[in-house]
């Protein structure tokens, strides 16, 4: 077992395999989507479909995209906001600089989800 571990450590050292602390693949794709369409308003489902290229969005896709959106708001896009739509499951995500008005149904991306009114 010790020999196996030493071989594995050597392979990692040679290949340079290590985990990055930078943005992940989902976060990079989301950043590109918002960069290409800065005045766009996207629902969570639309973002999931664009990132994962799937027809049916599953819970695992939604969770990963929501997590990446929050990280994106912290790291590189502090103007990312969400809007809660009444009678809708999905939130709308947009760049605050494009739509600067503040209402009760909108919040900064890393804040708690606002209540539907």
C-alpha positions in Angstrom: 0.0 0.0 0.0 2.8 2.4 0.8 4.4 1.8 -2.6 1.1 2.5 -4.3 0.7 5.8 -2.4 4.3 6.9 -3.3 3.6 6.1 -7.0 0.4 8.1 -6.9 2.1 11.1 -5.3 4.8 11.0 -7.9 2.3 10.9 -10.7 0.5 13.9 -9.2 3.8 15.8 -8.9 4.8 15.0 -12.5 1.5 15.8 -14.0 0.7 18.8 -11.8 -2.7 17.5 -10.9 -4.2 19.6 -8.1 -7.6 21.2 -7.4 -8.0 24.8 -8.4 -9.5 27.4 -6.1 -10.7 29.5 -9.2 -14.0 29.4 -10.9 -15.3 26.1 -12.0 -16.7 25.1 -15.4 -20.3 26.0 -14.6 -19.3 29.4 -13.2 -17.1 30.2 -16.2 -20.0 29.3 -18.6 -22.4 31.5 -16.6 -19.9 34.4 -16.7 -19.6 34.0 -20.5 -23.4 34.0 -20.9 -23.7 37.3 -19.0 -20.8 38.8 -20.8 -22.3 38.0 -24.3 -25.7 39.4 -23.3 -25.1 42.1 -20.6 -28.7 43.3 -20.8 -30.2 39.8 -20.8 -32.6 38.5 -18.2 -32.4 34.8 -17.7 -34.5 32.4 -15.6 -32.8 29.7 -13.7 -34.1 27.1 -16.1 -32.8 28.9 -19.1 -29.3 29.2 -17.5 -29.4 25.4 -16.7 -30.2 24.5 -20.3 -27.5 26.8 -21.7 -24.8 25.5 -19.3 -25.7 21.8 -19.5 -27.1 21.6 -23.0 -30.1 19.4 -21.8 -33.8 19.5 -22.6 -35.1 18.5 -19.2 -33.5 20.3 -16.2 -33.1 18.2 -13.1 -32.6 19.2 -9.5 -28.8 18.5 -9.7 -28.5 21.0 -12.6 -30.5 23.7 -10.7 -28.5 23.2 -7.5 -25.1 23.5 -9.3 -26.2 26.6 -11.3 -27.6 28.3 -8.2 -24.4 27.6 -6.3 -22.3 28.9 -9.2 -24.4 32.1 -9.5 -23.8 32.9 -5.9 -20.1 32.3 -6.3 -20.1 34.4 -9.5 -21.7 37.3 -7.6 -19.1 37.1 -4.9 -16.0 36.7 -7.1 -16.4 38.5 -10.4 -19.9 40.0 -10.9 -21.0 42.0 -7.9 -23.9 43.5 -9.9 -25.7 40.2 -10.3 -29.2 40.3 -9.0 -32.2 38.1 -8.9 -35.9 38.8 -9.2 -38.6 36.5 -7.8 -41.5 36.1 -10.1 -45.0 35.6 -8.7 -46.5 32.2 -9.6 -43.2 31.0 -11.1 -40.7 28.5 -9.8 -37.7 30.1 -11.4 -36.1 33.4 -10.5 -34.9 35.8 -13.1 -31.2 36.7 -13.0 -29.8 39.9 -14.5 -27.1 42.6 -14.3 -28.3 45.3 -11.9 -26.5 48.0 -14.1 -29.1 47.3 -16.9 -32.1 47.6 -14.6 -31.2 49.7 -11.6 -34.6 50.1 -9.9 -35.0 48.4 -6.5 -38.3 46.8 -5.4 -39.3 44.2 -2.8 -39.2 41.3 -5.2 -35.5 41.9 -6.1 -32.3 41.1 -4.2 -28.6 40.9 -4.5 -27.6 37.4 -5.7 -26.0 36.4 -2.4 -28.8 37.6 -0.2 -31.6 35.4 0.9 -34.3 34.8 -1.7 -36.9 37.5 -1.4 -40.5 36.5 -0.7 -43.0 36.4 -3.5 -45.6 39.2 -3.1 
